[in-house]
Amino acid sequence: MSSSGKEDGPLSSGRQEGRGRPSYVTRDLTQGSIPRNLWFLAWPQMIEAGLNVADHLADLLWAGWLGSLAIAGLGVAQTYTQLVMMVRRGLDLSIRAVIARAVGAGNIDLANHAALQGLTLSIAYLLTLCSAGVILTDYLLGLIGVSEAVRAEGALYMRVQFIGVAAMGLRTTGAAMLQSAGDAVTPMKAAVVSRLFHIVLSPFLVFGWMGFPSLGLAGAALANVLAQLVGCWMTFAPLFRGSLRLHLTLRGYRLDFPLCWNLVRIGMPACVAQAERGFAQLLLLGFVTPFGDVALAAYSITRRIEILAHASNVGFGQASGTLIGQNLGAGYPQRAKQTLGWALTYASVLNAVLGLLVIAFPRPILMLFNQEAELLSVAVVWLQIQGLAFIFMGPSFVFQQSFNIAGDMMGPLVVTLIGFWGFQIPLAWLLSHHTGLGQFGIPWAIMISMVVRVALFIPYTWSGRWLRVKVI
């Protein structure tokens, strides 16, 4: 597998946009070593993804100190708020696809224009869905049949968290713009500051330290809102100042309906894929609920650990997609194929190591969040089964993100539909309700579904359709 080697591309043919700016802002990702370019983009996105998960894990830590009912309430609330974020990611993916192609082709004006149109769509989506979430919180909690005790713990947290999701959605939209243009460092800086702010402030508002109000679990959500607002400012201020490769300005702004429609058209399959993934998670939650509050708490903890382990996949998947998009925009499909191969190799190795660690040491990991013996006895089994799924999680996500950001979102949609609705959901019901596995049939179904998705992505990669999709 070759790691470099080609003639000068559009980004390096005399353009002087990089003068006076940091090298991480203007680096030409269509030139040089592919593994180095991949790591250049991946490591900041791994850190950012890990820190984005940190707000959920920090909340889980505080909930663990409040008890297993708080953990269950938090898990249900975060499932709903994550659904809003998951569906919105389809729009972010279309923004990434268009900006990456435009930057690869050397058309920065088109990249700036697409960024502003995408931001407009994101604001409209977040205002609509998050407002509805705040209003319908009680109905949504009752919809999946949680107990009154769990609802009491999670309702206020969920309402405040929906407000935080609006701010987080804007920050991640800005991050998508920057990363697809080749700057993964600026979004990482915003994530570091906002996440540390959240982690430090949360216990003061949860437990009422040093005269702050004691808000319980809702205090962690309020700290998240304030932290996300800080992150938004750090992401968008340099974008509008013009100190980066992209420069957003409202002078002469107009709503470009054809481009907005193109963004929606490109991103719609990914929106559907993310939506059905989110609804599948809600169904899984419904399958877990009849097994009791302890099972629900075990599911909540192990899901958050899985999301944290997923950070490396986010880094490699999004880095791979950006490199593929820019190289396709520059007219170098061979480099795009080599990028996918390197990303799959790195993600597979890292996830295999993480999976083995989780299988070997589940109890010490779980005890970071809760030490209740009854909960640990159940959660250990959940986590060990999901550790097997980790091994296949990395390649699956790299395939999906690489194709999505290349602009081919229909293939991943079909694979996701088959994986979730053809295997995961039916198997989760059958194994948990009609075999002796009980609740542990659910993580086994998740693991089997992950294997199926990887198996389906392999022949799709060989087809080469993802290299021929027109984006701009």
Contacts in CASP RR format, 6 or more apart in sequence:
PFRMAT RR
TARGET T0000
AUTHOR 0000-0000-0000
METHOD contacts of the structure
MODEL  1
MSSSGKEDGPLSSGRQEGRGRPSYVTRDLTQGSIPRNLWFLAWPQMIEAG
LNVADHLADLLWAGWLGSLAIAGLGVAQTYTQLVMMVRRGLDLSIRAVIA
RAVGAGNIDLANHAALQGLTLSIAYLLTLCSAGVILTDYLLGLIGVSEAV
RAEGALYMRVQFIGVAAMGLRTTGAAMLQSAGDAVTPMKAAVVSRLFHIV
LSPFLVFGWMGFPSLGLAGAALANVLAQLVGCWMTFAPLFRGSLRLHLTL
RGYRLDFPLCWNLVRIGMPACVAQAERGFAQLLLLGFVTPFGDVALAAYS
ITRRIEILAHASNVGFGQASGTLIGQNLGAGYPQRAKQTLGWALTYASVL
NAVLGLLVIAFPRPILMLFNQEAELLSVAVVWLQIQGLAFIFMGPSFVFQ
QSFNIAGDMMGPLVVTLIGFWGFQIPLAWLLSHHTGLGQFGIPWAIMISM
VVRVALFIPYTWSGRWLRVKVI
1 338 0 8 1.000
1 341 0 8 1.000
1 342 0 8 1.000
2 34 0 8 1.000
2 338 0 8 1.000
3 33 0 8 1.000
3 34 0 8 1.000
3 35 0 8 1.000
3 36 0 8 1.000
3 338 0 8 1.000
3 342 0 8 1.000
4 32 0 8 1.000
4 33 0 8 1.000
4 34 0 8 1.000
5 32 0 8 1.000
6 30 0 8 1.000
6 31 0 8 1.000
6 332 0 8 1.000
6 334 0 8 1.000
6 335 0 8 1.000
8 31 0 8 1.000
9 28 0 8 1.000
9 30 0 8 1.000
9 31 0 8 1.000
9 330 0 8 1.000
9 332 0 8 1.000
10 30 0 8 1.000
10 104 0 8 1.000
10 105 0 8 1.000
10 106 0 8 1.000
10 329 0 8 1.000
10 330 0 8 1.000
11 28 0 8 1.000
11 29 0 8 1.000
11 30 0 8 1.000
11 31 0 8 1.000
11 103 0 8 1.000
11 104 0 8 1.000
11 106 0 8 1.000
11 326 0 8 1.000
11 330 0 8 1.000
12 28 0 8 1.000
12 30 0 8 1.000
12 31 0 8 1.000
15 106 0 8 1.000
17 26 0 8 1.000
17 108 0 8 1.000
17 245 0 8 1.000
18 25 0 8 1.000
18 26 0 8 1.000
18 245 0 8 1.000
21 243 0 8 1.000
21 244 0 8 1.000
21 245 0 8 1.000
22 185 0 8 1.000
24 40 0 8 1.000
24 183 0 8 1.000
24 184 0 8 1.000
24 185 0 8 1.000
25 182 0 8 1.000
25 183 0 8 1.000
25 185 0 8 1.000
25 186 0 8 1.000
25 243 0 8 1.000
25 244 0 8 1.000
25 245 0 8 1.000
26 245 0 8 1.000
27 37 0 8 1.000
27 40 0 8 1.000
27 182 0 8 1.000
29 37 0 8 1.000
29 40 0 8 1.000
29 41 0 8 1.000
29 104 0 8 1.000
29 182 0 8 1.000
29 322 0 8 1.000
29 323 0 8 1.000
29 326 0 8 1.000
29 327 0 8 1.000
30 104 0 8 1.000
30 326 0 8 1.000
30 327 0 8 1.000
30 330 0 8 1.000
30 332 0 8 1.000
30 335 0 8 1.000
34 323 0 8 1.000
34 335 0 8 1.000
34 338 0 8 1.000
34 339 0 8 1.000
34 342 0 8 1.000
35 342 0 8 1.000
37 323 0 8 1.000
37 339 0 8 1.000
38 316 0 8 1.000
38 319 0 8 1.000
38 320 0 8 1.000
38 323 0 8 1.000
38 339 0 8 1.000
38 342 0 8 1.000
38 343 0 8 1.000
38 346 0 8 1.000
39 319 0 8 1.000
40 184 0 8 1.000
40 319 0 8 1.000
41 179 0 8 1.000
41 182 0 8 1.000
41 184 0 8 1.000
41 315 0 8 1.000
41 318 0 8 1.000
41 319 0 8 1.000
41 322 0 8 1.000
41 323 0 8 1.000
42 184 0 8 1.000
42 315 0 8 1.000
42 316 0 8 1.000
42 317 0 8 1.000
42 318 0 8 1.000
42 319 0 8 1.000
42 320 0 8 1.000
42 343 0 8 1.000
42 346 0 8 1.000
43 184 0 8 1.000
43 315 0 8 1.000
44 184 0 8 1.000
44 185 0 8 1.000
44 187 0 8 1.000
44 188 0 8 1.000
45 179 0 8 1.000
45 184 0 8 1.000
45 187 0 8 1.000
45 188 0 8 1.000
45 314 0 8 1.000
45 315 0 8 1.000
45 318 0 8 1.000
45 319 0 8 1.000
46 311 0 8 1.000
46 312 0 8 1.000
46 314 0 8 1.000
46 315 0 8 1.000
46 316 0 8 1.000
47 188 0 8 1.000
47 191 0 8 1.000
47 192 0 8 1.000
47 311 0 8 1.000
48 175 0 8 1.000
48 184 0 8 1.000
48 187 0 8 1.000
48 188 0 8 1.000
48 191 0 8 1.000
48 192 0 8 1.000
49 310 0 8 1.000
49 311 0 8 1.000
49 312 0 8 1.000
49 314 0 8 1.000
49 315 0 8 1.000
50 308 0 8 1.000
50 311 0 8 1.000
50 314 0 8 1.000
51 191 0 8 1.000
51 192 0 8 1.000
51 194 0 8 1.000
51 195 0 8 1.000
52 168 0 8 1.000
52 172 0 8 1.000
52 191 0 8 1.000
52 195 0 8 1.000
53 304 0 8 1.000
53 307 0 8 1.000
53 308 0 8 1.000
53 310 0 8 1.000
53 311 0 8 1.000
54 195 0 8 1.000
54 198 0 8 1.000
54 199 0 8 1.000
55 195 0 8 1.000
55 198 0 8 1.000
55 199 0 8 1.000
55 224 0 8 1.000
55 227 0 8 1.000
56 78 0 8 1.000
56 304 0 8 1.000
56 307 0 8 1.000
57 304 0 8 1.000
57 308 0 8 1.000
57 369 0 8 1.000
58 198 0 8 1.000
58 199 0 8 1.000
58 202 0 8 1.000
58 220 0 8 1.000
59 74 0 8 1.000
59 78 0 8 1.000
59 157 0 8 1.000
59 202 0 8 1.000
59 217 0 8 1.000
59 220 0 8 1.000
59 221 0 8 1.000
59 224 0 8 1.000
60 71 0 8 1.000
60 74 0 8 1.000
60 300 0 8 1.000
60 301 0 8 1.000
60 304 0 8 1.000
60 369 0 8 1.000
61 368 0 8 1.000
61 369 0 8 1.000
62 202 0 8 1.000
62 203 0 8 1.000
62 206 0 8 1.000
62 207 0 8 1.000
62 216 0 8 1.000
62 217 0 8 1.000
62 220 0 8 1.000
63 70 0 8 1.000
63 71 0 8 1.000
63 73 0 8 1.000
63 74 0 8 1.000
63 217 0 8 1.000
63 220 0 8 1.000
64 70 0 8 1.000
64 71 0 8 1.000
64 369 0 8 1.000
64 370 0 8 1.000
66 153 0 8 1.000
66 206 0 8 1.000
66 216 0 8 1.000
66 217 0 8 1.000
67 370 0 8 1.000
67 372 0 8 1.000
68 293 0 8 1.000
68 294 0 8 1.000
68 297 0 8 1.000
68 370 0 8 1.000
68 372 0 8 1.000
68 375 0 8 1.000
69 149 0 8 1.000
69 150 0 8 1.000
69 153 0 8 1.000
69 293 0 8 1.000
70 153 0 8 1.000
70 154 0 8 1.000
70 217 0 8 1.000
71 297 0 8 1.000
71 300 0 8 1.000
71 301 0 8 1.000
71 369 0 8 1.000
71 370 0 8 1.000
72 146 0 8 1.000
72 150 0 8 1.000
72 153 0 8 1.000
72 293 0 8 1.000
72 296 0 8 1.000
72 297 0 8 1.000
72 300 0 8 1.000
73 146 0 8 1.000
73 150 0 8 1.000
73 151 0 8 1.000
73 153 0 8 1.000
73 154 0 8 1.000
73 157 0 8 1.000
73 217 0 8 1.000
73 300 0 8 1.000
74 153 0 8 1.000
74 154 0 8 1.000
74 157 0 8 1.000
74 217 0 8 1.000
74 300 0 8 1.000
75 296 0 8 1.000
75 299 0 8 1.000
75 300 0 8 1.000
75 303 0 8 1.000
76 141 0 8 1.000
76 144 0 8 1.000
76 146 0 8 1.000
76 150 0 8 1.000
76 154 0 8 1.000
76 158 0 8 1.000
76 285 0 8 1.000
76 296 0 8 1.000
76 300 0 8 1.000
77 141 0 8 1.000
77 154 0 8 1.000
77 155 0 8 1.000
77 157 0 8 1.000
77 158 0 8 1.000
77 161 0 8 1.000
78 161 0 8 1.000
78 300 0 8 1.000
79 278 0 8 1.000
79 281 0 8 1.000
79 282 0 8 1.000
79 285 0 8 1.000
80 133 0 8 1.000
80 140 0 8 1.000
80 158 0 8 1.000
80 282 0 8 1.000
81 158 0 8 1.000
81 161 0 8 1.000
81 162 0 8 1.000
81 165 0 8 1.000
82 278 0 8 1.000
82 281 0 8 1.000
83 275 0 8 1.000
83 278 0 8 1.000
83 279 0 8 1.000
83 281 0 8 1.000
83 282 0 8 1.000
84 126 0 8 1.000
84 129 0 8 1.000
84 130 0 8 1.000
84 133 0 8 1.000
84 162 0 8 1.000
84 165 0 8 1.000
85 165 0 8 1.000
85 168 0 8 1.000
85 169 0 8 1.000
85 172 0 8 1.000
86 274 0 8 1.000
86 275 0 8 1.000
86 277 0 8 1.000
86 278 0 8 1.000
87 129 0 8 1.000
87 271 0 8 1.000
87 274 0 8 1.000
87 275 0 8 1.000
87 278 0 8 1.000
88 122 0 8 1.000
88 125 0 8 1.000
88 126 0 8 1.000
88 129 0 8 1.000
88 169 0 8 1.000
88 271 0 8 1.000
88 274 0 8 1.000
89 172 0 8 1.000
89 270 0 8 1.000
89 271 0 8 1.000
89 274 0 8 1.000
90 267 0 8 1.000
90 268 0 8 1.000
90 270 0 8 1.000
90 271 0 8 1.000
90 273 0 8 1.000
90 274 0 8 1.000
90 404 0 8 1.000
90 409 0 8 1.000
91 118 0 8 1.000
91 121 0 8 1.000
91 122 0 8 1.000
91 125 0 8 1.000
91 173 0 8 1.000
91 263 0 8 1.000
91 264 0 8 1.000
91 267 0 8 1.000
91 271 0 8 1.000
92 122 0 8 1.000
92 172 0 8 1.000
92 173 0 8 1.000
92 176 0 8 1.000
93 176 0 8 1.000
93 266 0 8 1.000
93 267 0 8 1.000
93 270 0 8 1.000
93 401 0 8 1.000
93 404 0 8 1.000
93 405 0 8 1.000
93 407 0 8 1.000
93 409 0 8 1.000
94 263 0 8 1.000
94 264 0 8 1.000
94 265 0 8 1.000
94 266 0 8 1.000
94 267 0 8 1.000
94 270 0 8 1.000
94 407 0 8 1.000
94 409 0 8 1.000
95 114 0 8 1.000
95 115 0 8 1.000
95 118 0 8 1.000
95 173 0 8 1.000
95 176 0 8 1.000
95 177 0 8 1.000
95 180 0 8 1.000
95 263 0 8 1.000
96 176 0 8 1.000
96 179 0 8 1.000
96 180 0 8 1.000
96 318 0 8 1.000
96 321 0 8 1.000
96 322 0 8 1.000
96 404 0 8 1.000
96 405 0 8 1.000
97 180 0 8 1.000
97 266 0 8 1.000
97 267 0 8 1.000
97 325 0 8 1.000
97 404 0 8 1.000
97 405 0 8 1.000
97 406 0 8 1.000
97 407 0 8 1.000
97 471 0 8 1.000
98 110 0 8 1.000
98 111 0 8 1.000
98 114 0 8 1.000
98 262 0 8 1.000
98 263 0 8 1.000
98 266 0 8 1.000
98 471 0 8 1.000
98 472 0 8 1.000
99 111 0 8 1.000
99 114 0 8 1.000
99 115 0 8 1.000
99 177 0 8 1.000
99 180 0 8 1.000
99 181 0 8 1.000
99 246 0 8 1.000
100 180 0 8 1.000
100 181 0 8 1.000
100 321 0 8 1.000
100 322 0 8 1.000
100 324 0 8 1.000
100 325 0 8 1.000
100 326 0 8 1.000
100 329 0 8 1.000
100 405 0 8 1.000
101 325 0 8 1.000
101 326 0 8 1.000
101 328 0 8 1.000
101 329 0 8 1.000
101 471 0 8 1.000
101 472 0 8 1.000
102 108 0 8 1.000
102 110 0 8 1.000
102 111 0 8 1.000
102 114 0 8 1.000
102 329 0 8 1.000
102 472 0 8 1.000
103 111 0 8 1.000
103 180 0 8 1.000
103 181 0 8 1.000
103 182 0 8 1.000
103 245 0 8 1.000
103 326 0 8 1.000
104 325 0 8 1.000
104 326 0 8 1.000
104 327 0 8 1.000
104 329 0 8 1.000
104 330 0 8 1.000
105 329 0 8 1.000
105 330 0 8 1.000
105 472 0 8 1.000
106 330 0 8 1.000
107 472 0 8 1.000
108 245 0 8 1.000
108 246 0 8 1.000
110 472 0 8 1.000
111 181 0 8 1.000
111 246 0 8 1.000
112 246 0 8 1.000
112 247 0 8 1.000
112 248 0 8 1.000
112 249 0 8 1.000
113 256 0 8 1.000
113 259 0 8 1.000
114 259 0 8 1.000
114 263 0 8 1.000
115 174 0 8 1.000
115 177 0 8 1.000
115 239 0 8 1.000
115 246 0 8 1.000
115 248 0 8 1.000
116 248 0 8 1.000
116 250 0 8 1.000
116 253 0 8 1.000
117 255 0 8 1.000
117 256 0 8 1.000
117 259 0 8 1.000
117 260 0 8 1.000
117 263 0 8 1.000
118 173 0 8 1.000
118 260 0 8 1.000
118 263 0 8 1.000
119 170 0 8 1.000
119 173 0 8 1.000
119 174 0 8 1.000
119 177 0 8 1.000
119 248 0 8 1.000
120 255 0 8 1.000
120 260 0 8 1.000
121 260 0 8 1.000
121 263 0 8 1.000
121 264 0 8 1.000
122 169 0 8 1.000
122 170 0 8 1.000
122 173 0 8 1.000
123 170 0 8 1.000
126 165 0 8 1.000
126 166 0 8 1.000
126 169 0 8 1.000
126 170 0 8 1.000
127 166 0 8 1.000
130 162 0 8 1.000
130 163 0 8 1.000
130 164 0 8 1.000
130 165 0 8 1.000
130 166 0 8 1.000
133 140 0 8 1.000
133 159 0 8 1.000
133 162 0 8 1.000
134 159 0 8 1.000
134 162 0 8 1.000
134 163 0 8 1.000
137 155 0 8 1.000
137 158 0 8 1.000
137 159 0 8 1.000
137 162 0 8 1.000
138 151 0 8 1.000
138 155 0 8 1.000
140 158 0 8 1.000
141 150 0 8 1.000
141 151 0 8 1.000
141 154 0 8 1.000
141 155 0 8 1.000
141 158 0 8 1.000
142 151 0 8 1.000
144 282 0 8 1.000
144 285 0 8 1.000
144 286 0 8 1.000
144 289 0 8 1.000
145 286 0 8 1.000
145 289 0 8 1.000
146 289 0 8 1.000
146 296 0 8 1.000
147 293 0 8 1.000
149 293 0 8 1.000
150 293 0 8 1.000
150 296 0 8 1.000
153 217 0 8 1.000
154 217 0 8 1.000
156 217 0 8 1.000
156 218 0 8 1.000
156 221 0 8 1.000
157 217 0 8 1.000
157 218 0 8 1.000
157 219 0 8 1.000
157 220 0 8 1.000
157 221 0 8 1.000
158 221 0 8 1.000
159 218 0 8 1.000
159 221 0 8 1.000
160 218 0 8 1.000
160 219 0 8 1.000
160 221 0 8 1.000
160 222 0 8 1.000
160 224 0 8 1.000
160 225 0 8 1.000
161 221 0 8 1.000
161 224 0 8 1.000
163 221 0 8 1.000
163 225 0 8 1.000
164 221 0 8 1.000
164 224 0 8 1.000
164 225 0 8 1.000
164 228 0 8 1.000
167 225 0 8 1.000
167 228 0 8 1.000
167 229 0 8 1.000
167 231 0 8 1.000
167 232 0 8 1.000
168 224 0 8 1.000
168 228 0 8 1.000
169 228 0 8 1.000
170 232 0 8 1.000
170 236 0 8 1.000
171 190 0 8 1.000
171 194 0 8 1.000
171 228 0 8 1.000
171 231 0 8 1.000
171 232 0 8 1.000
171 235 0 8 1.000
174 187 0 8 1.000
174 235 0 8 1.000
174 236 0 8 1.000
174 239 0 8 1.000
175 187 0 8 1.000
175 190 0 8 1.000
175 191 0 8 1.000
175 235 0 8 1.000
177 239 0 8 1.000
177 246 0 8 1.000
178 184 0 8 1.000
178 186 0 8 1.000
178 187 0 8 1.000
178 235 0 8 1.000
178 239 0 8 1.000
178 244 0 8 1.000
178 246 0 8 1.000
179 187 0 8 1.000
179 318 0 8 1.000
179 322 0 8 1.000
180 322 0 8 1.000
180 405 0 8 1.000
181 244 0 8 1.000
181 245 0 8 1.000
181 246 0 8 1.000
182 245 0 8 1.000
182 322 0 8 1.000
182 326 0 8 1.000
183 244 0 8 1.000
183 245 0 8 1.000
184 319 0 8 1.000
186 234 0 8 1.000
186 235 0 8 1.000
186 238 0 8 1.000
186 244 0 8 1.000
187 235 0 8 1.000
189 234 0 8 1.000
190 230 0 8 1.000
190 231 0 8 1.000
190 232 0 8 1.000
190 234 0 8 1.000
190 235 0 8 1.000
191 231 0 8 1.000
193 230 0 8 1.000
193 231 0 8 1.000
193 234 0 8 1.000
194 227 0 8 1.000
194 228 0 8 1.000
194 230 0 8 1.000
194 231 0 8 1.000
194 234 0 8 1.000
195 227 0 8 1.000
197 223 0 8 1.000
197 226 0 8 1.000
197 227 0 8 1.000
197 230 0 8 1.000
198 223 0 8 1.000
198 224 0 8 1.000
198 226 0 8 1.000
198 227 0 8 1.000
198 228 0 8 1.000
201 223 0 8 1.000
201 226 0 8 1.000
201 227 0 8 1.000
202 219 0 8 1.000
202 220 0 8 1.000
202 223 0 8 1.000
202 224 0 8 1.000
203 209 0 8 1.000
204 210 0 8 1.000
204 212 0 8 1.000
204 223 0 8 1.000
205 212 0 8 1.000
205 213 0 8 1.000
205 214 0 8 1.000
205 215 0 8 1.000
205 216 0 8 1.000
205 219 0 8 1.000
205 220 0 8 1.000
205 222 0 8 1.000
205 223 0 8 1.000
206 214 0 8 1.000
206 215 0 8 1.000
206 216 0 8 1.000
206 217 0 8 1.000
206 219 0 8 1.000
206 220 0 8 1.000
207 214 0 8 1.000
207 216 0 8 1.000
208 214 0 8 1.000
208 215 0 8 1.000
215 222 0 8 1.000
236 248 0 8 1.000
238 244 0 8 1.000
239 246 0 8 1.000
239 247 0 8 1.000
239 248 0 8 1.000
240 247 0 8 1.000
240 248 0 8 1.000
240 249 0 8 1.000
242 248 0 8 1.000
266 407 0 8 1.000
266 409 0 8 1.000
266 471 0 8 1.000
267 409 0 8 1.000
268 409 0 8 1.000
269 409 0 8 1.000
269 410 0 8 1.000
269 411 0 8 1.000
269 412 0 8 1.000
269 413 0 8 1.000
270 404 0 8 1.000
270 409 0 8 1.000
270 412 0 8 1.000
270 413 0 8 1.000
272 413 0 8 1.000
273 409 0 8 1.000
273 412 0 8 1.000
273 413 0 8 1.000
273 416 0 8 1.000
273 417 0 8 1.000
276 416 0 8 1.000
276 417 0 8 1.000
276 420 0 8 1.000
276 421 0 8 1.000
277 416 0 8 1.000
277 420 0 8 1.000
280 420 0 8 1.000
280 421 0 8 1.000
280 424 0 8 1.000
280 425 0 8 1.000
283 425 0 8 1.000
283 428 0 8 1.000
284 299 0 8 1.000
284 424 0 8 1.000
284 425 0 8 1.000
284 428 0 8 1.000
284 442 0 8 1.000
284 446 0 8 1.000
285 296 0 8 1.000
285 299 0 8 1.000
287 428 0 8 1.000
287 429 0 8 1.000
287 432 0 8 1.000
287 433 0 8 1.000
287 442 0 8 1.000
288 295 0 8 1.000
288 296 0 8 1.000
288 299 0 8 1.000
288 439 0 8 1.000
288 442 0 8 1.000
289 296 0 8 1.000
291 432 0 8 1.000
291 438 0 8 1.000
291 439 0 8 1.000
294 374 0 8 1.000
294 375 0 8 1.000
294 378 0 8 1.000
295 378 0 8 1.000
295 439 0 8 1.000
297 370 0 8 1.000
297 375 0 8 1.000
297 379 0 8 1.000
298 375 0 8 1.000
298 378 0 8 1.000
298 379 0 8 1.000
298 382 0 8 1.000
298 439 0 8 1.000
299 382 0 8 1.000
299 442 0 8 1.000
301 366 0 8 1.000
301 369 0 8 1.000
301 370 0 8 1.000
301 375 0 8 1.000
301 379 0 8 1.000
301 383 0 8 1.000
302 379 0 8 1.000
302 382 0 8 1.000
302 383 0 8 1.000
302 386 0 8 1.000
302 443 0 8 1.000
304 369 0 8 1.000
305 358 0 8 1.000
305 365 0 8 1.000
305 366 0 8 1.000
305 383 0 8 1.000
305 386 0 8 1.000
306 386 0 8 1.000
306 389 0 8 1.000
306 390 0 8 1.000
306 393 0 8 1.000
309 351 0 8 1.000
309 354 0 8 1.000
309 355 0 8 1.000
309 358 0 8 1.000
309 390 0 8 1.000
309 393 0 8 1.000
310 393 0 8 1.000
310 394 0 8 1.000
310 397 0 8 1.000
312 347 0 8 1.000
312 350 0 8 1.000
312 351 0 8 1.000
312 354 0 8 1.000
312 394 0 8 1.000
313 347 0 8 1.000
313 351 0 8 1.000
313 393 0 8 1.000
313 394 0 8 1.000
313 397 0 8 1.000
313 398 0 8 1.000
314 397 0 8 1.000
314 401 0 8 1.000
316 343 0 8 1.000
316 346 0 8 1.000
316 347 0 8 1.000
316 350 0 8 1.000
316 394 0 8 1.000
316 398 0 8 1.000
317 343 0 8 1.000
317 347 0 8 1.000
317 397 0 8 1.000
317 398 0 8 1.000
317 400 0 8 1.000
317 401 0 8 1.000
317 402 0 8 1.000
318 401 0 8 1.000
318 405 0 8 1.000
319 343 0 8 1.000
320 339 0 8 1.000
320 340 0 8 1.000
320 342 0 8 1.000
320 343 0 8 1.000
320 398 0 8 1.000
320 401 0 8 1.000
320 402 0 8 1.000
320 405 0 8 1.000
321 339 0 8 1.000
321 401 0 8 1.000
321 402 0 8 1.000
321 404 0 8 1.000
321 405 0 8 1.000
321 406 0 8 1.000
322 405 0 8 1.000
323 335 0 8 1.000
323 336 0 8 1.000
323 339 0 8 1.000
324 336 0 8 1.000
324 339 0 8 1.000
324 340 0 8 1.000
324 402 0 8 1.000
324 405 0 8 1.000
324 406 0 8 1.000
325 336 0 8 1.000
325 405 0 8 1.000
325 406 0 8 1.000
325 407 0 8 1.000
327 333 0 8 1.000
327 335 0 8 1.000
327 336 0 8 1.000
327 339 0 8 1.000
328 336 0 8 1.000
328 406 0 8 1.000
328 467 0 8 1.000
329 472 0 8 1.000
333 467 0 8 1.000
336 406 0 8 1.000
336 467 0 8 1.000
337 467 0 8 1.000
339 402 0 8 1.000
340 398 0 8 1.000
340 399 0 8 1.000
340 402 0 8 1.000
340 461 0 8 1.000
343 398 0 8 1.000
343 402 0 8 1.000
344 395 0 8 1.000
344 398 0 8 1.000
344 399 0 8 1.000
347 394 0 8 1.000
347 395 0 8 1.000
347 397 0 8 1.000
347 398 0 8 1.000
348 391 0 8 1.000
348 394 0 8 1.000
348 395 0 8 1.000
350 394 0 8 1.000
351 390 0 8 1.000
351 391 0 8 1.000
351 392 0 8 1.000
351 393 0 8 1.000
351 394 0 8 1.000
351 395 0 8 1.000
352 390 0 8 1.000
352 391 0 8 1.000
354 387 0 8 1.000
354 390 0 8 1.000
355 387 0 8 1.000
355 388 0 8 1.000
355 390 0 8 1.000
355 391 0 8 1.000
358 365 0 8 1.000
358 383 0 8 1.000
358 384 0 8 1.000
358 386 0 8 1.000
358 387 0 8 1.000
358 390 0 8 1.000
359 384 0 8 1.000
359 387 0 8 1.000
359 388 0 8 1.000
362 379 0 8 1.000
362 380 0 8 1.000
362 383 0 8 1.000
362 384 0 8 1.000
363 376 0 8 1.000
363 380 0 8 1.000
365 383 0 8 1.000
366 376 0 8 1.000
366 379 0 8 1.000
366 380 0 8 1.000
366 383 0 8 1.000
367 376 0 8 1.000
370 376 0 8 1.000
370 379 0 8 1.000
378 439 0 8 1.000
381 440 0 8 1.000
382 439 0 8 1.000
382 440 0 8 1.000
382 443 0 8 1.000
385 440 0 8 1.000
385 443 0 8 1.000
385 444 0 8 1.000
385 446 0 8 1.000
385 447 0 8 1.000
386 443 0 8 1.000
386 446 0 8 1.000
386 447 0 8 1.000
387 447 0 8 1.000
388 447 0 8 1.000
389 443 0 8 1.000
389 446 0 8 1.000
389 447 0 8 1.000
389 450 0 8 1.000
392 447 0 8 1.000
392 450 0 8 1.000
392 451 0 8 1.000
392 453 0 8 1.000
392 454 0 8 1.000
393 450 0 8 1.000
395 454 0 8 1.000
395 457 0 8 1.000
396 450 0 8 1.000
396 453 0 8 1.000
396 454 0 8 1.000
396 457 0 8 1.000
399 412 0 8 1.000
399 415 0 8 1.000
399 453 0 8 1.000
399 454 0 8 1.000
399 457 0 8 1.000
399 460 0 8 1.000
399 461 0 8 1.000
400 412 0 8 1.000
400 415 0 8 1.000
400 416 0 8 1.000
400 457 0 8 1.000
402 466 0 8 1.000
403 409 0 8 1.000
403 411 0 8 1.000
403 412 0 8 1.000
403 460 0 8 1.000
403 466 0 8 1.000
404 412 0 8 1.000
406 466 0 8 1.000
406 467 0 8 1.000
406 469 0 8 1.000
407 466 0 8 1.000
407 469 0 8 1.000
407 471 0 8 1.000
408 465 0 8 1.000
408 466 0 8 1.000
408 469 0 8 1.000
411 460 0 8 1.000
411 465 0 8 1.000
411 466 0 8 1.000
415 453 0 8 1.000
415 456 0 8 1.000
415 457 0 8 1.000
415 460 0 8 1.000
416 453 0 8 1.000
418 452 0 8 1.000
418 453 0 8 1.000
418 456 0 8 1.000
419 449 0 8 1.000
419 452 0 8 1.000
419 453 0 8 1.000
419 456 0 8 1.000
420 449 0 8 1.000
423 445 0 8 1.000
423 448 0 8 1.000
423 449 0 8 1.000
423 452 0 8 1.000
424 445 0 8 1.000
424 446 0 8 1.000
424 448 0 8 1.000
424 449 0 8 1.000
425 445 0 8 1.000
427 441 0 8 1.000
427 444 0 8 1.000
427 445 0 8 1.000
427 448 0 8 1.000
427 449 0 8 1.000
428 441 0 8 1.000
428 442 0 8 1.000
428 445 0 8 1.000
428 446 0 8 1.000
431 437 0 8 1.000
431 438 0 8 1.000
431 441 0 8 1.000
431 442 0 8 1.000
431 444 0 8 1.000
431 445 0 8 1.000
432 438 0 8 1.000
432 439 0 8 1.000
432 440 0 8 1.000
432 441 0 8 1.000
432 442 0 8 1.000
432 445 0 8 1.000
435 441 0 8 1.000
437 444 0 8 1.000
460 466 0 8 1.000
END
